[in-house]
Amino acid sequence: MVPSNVKEEGFETLIVKYLTEVNDYEEGKNSDYNRDYAVDEARLFRFLEATQPEKLEKLGLDIEANKIKFLNRLQGEIAKNGVIDVLRNGFKIYPVTLDMYYMMPSVQNPAAKVMYEKNIFSVTRQLMYSKDSTRLALDFAVFLNGLPLMTFELKNRFTKQNLDDAILQYKSDRDSKELLFNFGRCMVHFAVDDNQVAMCTKLDGKKSWFLPFNKGYEGGAGNPPNPSGIKTDYLWKEVLTKLELSNVIENFAQIIEEKDEETKKIKRTQIFPRYHQLSAVKTLLADVAGNGVGHKYLIQHSAGSGKSNSIAWLAHQLVSMQRLGKPVFDSIIVVTDRINLDKQIKNTIKGFMQVANTVGHADSSGDLKKLLQDGKKIIVTIVHKFPYILDDIGTSHRQNNFAIIIDEAHSSQSGNMSAKMNMALSSDYEQGEEESTEDKINSILEGRKMVKNASYFAFTATPKNKTLEMFGVPYEAEGKIKHRPFHNYTMKQAIQEGFILDVLKHYTPINSYYKIAKTVEDDPLFDKNKAQKKLRKYVESQEKAVQIKAEIMMDHFQDYVISKGKIGGQARAMVVTSSIERAIQYYYSIENYLQKRRSAYKAIVAFSGEYDYGGKKVTESSINGFASGEIEKRMKKDPYRILVVANKFQTGYDEPLLHTMYVDKVLTDIKAVQTLSRLNRAHPQKHDTFILDFANDTETIKESFEKYYTTTVLSDVTDPDKLNDLESDIRAYHVFTDYHVNSVVELYLIGADRDQLDPILDACAHNYEKDLDENGQVDFKSKCKGFVRTYGFLAAILPYGNAGWERLSIFLNLLVHKLPAPIEEDLSAGILEAIDLDSYRVEAQTAMSIVLEDQGEYNIDPVPTSAGGGKGEAELDLLSNILFEFNDLFGNIEWKDIDQVKKRISEIPEMVAKDRDYQNAMKNSDKQNAKIESNKALNKAIINIMSDNMEVFKQFNDNQSFKKWLSDMVFNLTFNTDGDVYQGQPRI
């Protein structure tokens, strides 16, 4: 009995045997390989003789000199354009043009099928590739018509070697100066073991960058167990089939060229799809092929997933998709927030088709019409321009089929935009000269629905509930209709695979401590809650506070980031601020301190529009000394290293050199994920990131990221009957009647002038002011806004339209602009004039790693349909009491670490209030059971802060009176039968 061959040689034999016996490859020999030109010469000439004998005869390759001339010319073309381009486009050698590969045929083209089958796929084991070191050998290489496509190094865990050893072998033993390993000579290089696969498109010694090519397992890295074989056999059983390899050559792999506008140098990058990109695009195309036009797809792909390339590959292949000999889509419209995406798409599809005849950018409806008339198949537009572009598309376009690809779907799909888009694209919508109001209402209702002649492909890393309900795949679970993404590549997998970095691994919170003095003799009354907010804002905006924090930031940047040579000495930092004024303050403080330190570096400030600062109007351009459009380019070059931002660059800024972030702005949910994720872009020399946070607590940041760490699922659908409830509440105020609604809507739809609409709306506004008290006005106006917002979303996804809701939505949308805001006396006015900042200091807590928990699918709640109602009573208190309570949180009591104890205790109520079990108890149980859950949540909170403050933990466990006081205080502050999250501060 012969035992199993578990050596590397046995692994190699298994793969090559599958390629030759199942995938129908030929097996080559080293004697077939020409080391001088890195080609399988025997198969190269056999392919040409079988497909283009007349052309070969003209070249006279039976003469040795002509043969050498031919091989030199071929080698030059591959060196210049890459092997993929030569395979796709052939190459010219006087007096002929040679085809080097025949494309996959369509069903309707049997002649093309005959030629495709003449392609020769082959594999050569132990390929001795080197001209000088003749005994060096690769495990195996794959060739197509004699041209090298892929190289492979195999390792076997049975012999105590793994993927890392294969990668090390490429980096240390496979010299990129060898012809076979030159850039563009092969399509990709694979390192493989029995558990994992990695790929590299450019071998460059130790700088070679290998990226995982794995399926993913349990939402993370790696590959799932394979009941019918080896974990990595998808590589040779799926990817290396003839058809799939042809698909990659024809539709995915390529060399992209980008010109540096300053140096004019051309940077060449070879692109090969990652496994999740290949899987996503193929799955989407297969579903369209099977189900046709008119469907919705949500693709939840993490930041760093290569979304731009995935969108470009999908767009290109949707253009070329055909059914029954006709294109499935007449045009592909890509909607994005990123102004450079059209350039990226052009670069990505450059090797596939004539860019000039394919891609256009539209800023207006006129642009769109012209692009369609000119035959542009892929049209890119910015999200803010999209509604205007679609407002007046010609009726002829409504007979066409469209694919709408939405980049970052949650920021580009409002209800109104959806309605305009659908009306513009709908083949069912016809303009009639004598339409009644009812006809027009019905047309709008039809337009709001997802139309049959458009398919929607929505890409996002962080899907909101609206996005999931509008584009996600519905399924039944737990007695509810839930929605999940059509395809997912998780943040967890992206981090574990090294496509992005874990930005929460090195996270340091900073606490601020300060004392405020009363500067007036009397003791006036102020609204306590508003006063507390003003005091906080006042303190944090003081020049002294900004200066102290700016110095901490720059000392850290110089002493930790720069001195330690992060990202090979190229690291950049971002300062995230809460307002334009604060950004400008930080900019000047940072610049002054850098000069004081005699630093070689400078800062850039980024904000939108014009701002009054220091008595004059300033813009980012006037402060920086260069145009706004140059900011990204300048940040790549010295001396600029620090970018100070107010709302700009917190999304869509993909700069791999960004290493450190200093945060002085409250961040929650998607904003937290998007902002902090600016740091996560990978770079070959980037091994970590760093966050210094002056404004947020770790629990909020952790919870924000966990929503999008794995697969995000909508827990239930939005209940449309909530609109009936809202309508009932709104009508109960008797601000308007059906007469008002019908009159306004009829006039509005026939395009009546303002002087006909305003009298009716003004009469309703008068009723609002005369008949409703302040609480009623707040409740009425907020519920009107809630109705319009919720209906705008629901109308796009409900199977049946509701003409009454449509009319009311049109009316309320006009009326709310006529309703004055309730006059609310500011009972905290004057407090800033009555106080002064006595002291201010900041203290860094222990650096930590925020570890995200894998909860499988993360369920988020559906779109809320309720609207806030009523105005809370102001809680008045004396200035001295307000300051006492404010300072008491940060002042002196008999503890070893006074400030930190006070700060920690002040944070506990919010931590408890966020506990899900406690929130459920508040909503669904009595006060006694809620108190039990509150105490459980308090115990968890105390354990969570133990690593930061043992004093609180010790007192809580040892001092029963302290424990009772803390338990009662937390419960009294947080208990609320609505389950709303606590927003206040305790008095300690």
Beta strands, then each sheet from edge to edge (+ up, - down):
strand 1: 26-28
strand 2: 33-34
strand 3: 39-40
strand 4: 91-93
strand 5: 96-98
strand 6: 121-127
strand 7: 138-144
strand 8: 147-154
strand 9: 188-192
strand 10: 197-200
strand 11: 211-212
strand 12: 254-259
strand 13: 266-271
strand 14: 296-301
strand 15: 322-323
strand 16: 326-327
strand 17: 331-336
strand 18: 359-361
strand 19: 378-382
strand 20: 402-407
strand 21: 454-460
strand 22: 473-477
strand 23: 480-484
strand 24: 487-489
strand 25: 507-518
strand 26: 525-527
strand 27: 572-577
strand 28: 602-606
strand 29: 611-613
strand 30: 616-618
strand 31: 640-645
strand 32: 658-664
strand 33: 690-693
strand 34: 711-714
strand 35: 835-844
strand 36: 857-860
strand 37: 876-878
sheet 1: 1+ 6+ 7- 8+ 9+ 10- 11+
sheet 2: 2+ 3-
sheet 3: 4+ 5-
sheet 4: 12+ 13-
sheet 5: 18+ 19+ 17+ 20+ 21+ 14+ 24+
sheet 6: 15+ 16-
sheet 7: 22+ 23-
sheet 8: 28+ 31+ 27+ 32+ 33+ 25+ 35-
sheet 9: 26+ 37-
sheet 10: 29+ 30-
sheet 11: 34+ 36+
end
